[in-house]
Amino acid sequence: MGRGQKLFLIGLVLLAALIGILVWKNRQPPFLPQDAEHRGFVSAEDCLTCHSAEGVFPRGRNHPLGFDCTRCHGAP
């Protein structure tokens, strides 16, 4: 393998690593699903019926403690 090919390969690996880091750092919260269960939700109280600590699908451990769900997750 020539010097030019090695430099190209190193550059390609560095570019792939940079793209991977950027994608990992800039993750966005998912939008609210467009299904029938979520379609009428307009407030955090609607969301927290299922996603409170006692709900059927509680928020994850790393979820911020805010109560403005549609600010991050978008309105349905």
C-alpha positions as CSV (number, residue, x, y, z in Angstrom):
1,M,0.0,0.0,0.0
2,G,1.4,3.3,-1.0
3,R,1.8,6.5,1.1
4,G,-1.1,8.2,-0.7
5,Q,-3.4,5.2,0.0
6,K,-2.5,5.1,3.6
7,L,-3.2,8.9,4.0
8,F,-6.5,8.5,2.2
9,L,-7.5,5.6,4.5
10,I,-6.5,7.5,7.6
11,G,-8.5,10.5,6.4
12,L,-11.5,8.3,5.7
13,V,-11.3,6.8,9.2
14,L,-11.0,10.2,10.8
15,L,-14.0,11.5,8.8
16,A,-16.1,8.5,9.8
17,A,-15.2,9.1,13.5
18,L,-16.1,12.8,13.2
19,I,-19.4,12.0,11.7
20,G,-20.1,9.4,14.4
21,I,-19.3,11.9,17.2
22,L,-21.5,14.6,15.7
23,V,-24.4,12.3,15.3
24,W,-24.0,11.0,18.8
25,K,-23.7,14.5,20.3
26,N,-26.7,16.0,18.4
27,R,-29.4,13.4,19.2
28,Q,-32.8,15.0,19.3
29,P,-35.7,13.8,21.4
30,P,-38.2,11.8,19.5
31,F,-41.4,13.5,18.3
32,L,-44.7,12.4,19.9
33,P,-46.2,9.4,18.0
34,Q,-49.0,10.2,15.6
35,D,-51.1,7.3,16.8
36,A,-54.7,7.5,18.3
37,E,-53.4,7.4,21.9
38,H,-51.3,10.5,21.5
39,R,-53.2,12.5,19.0
40,G,-55.3,14.6,21.5
41,F,-52.4,15.4,23.9
42,V,-51.9,19.1,24.4
43,S,-50.4,19.3,27.9
44,A,-47.9,17.6,30.2
45,E,-50.8,16.3,32.3
46,D,-51.9,14.3,29.3
47,C,-48.5,12.8,28.9
48,L,-47.9,12.1,32.6
49,T,-51.0,9.9,32.9
50,C,-48.8,7.2,31.4
51,H,-45.2,8.6,31.7
52,S,-45.1,9.6,35.4
53,A,-43.1,7.6,37.9
54,E,-46.2,5.6,38.7
55,G,-47.4,5.3,35.1
56,V,-47.5,2.4,32.8
57,F,-44.5,3.7,30.8
58,P,-42.5,5.9,33.1
59,R,-39.8,8.3,31.8
60,G,-36.3,6.9,31.8
61,R,-33.7,7.5,34.5
62,N,-31.8,10.0,32.3
63,H,-34.9,12.0,31.3
64,P,-34.9,15.7,32.3
65,L,-37.3,16.6,35.0
66,G,-39.2,19.2,33.0
67,F,-43.0,19.2,32.6
68,D,-43.3,20.9,29.2
69,C,-43.3,17.7,27.1
70,T,-44.3,19.3,23.8
71,R,-41.4,21.8,24.0
72,C,-38.9,19.0,23.4
73,H,-41.0,16.3,21.8
74,G,-43.1,18.5,19.6
75,A,-46.9,18.8,19.4
76,P,-48.7,15.9,17.7
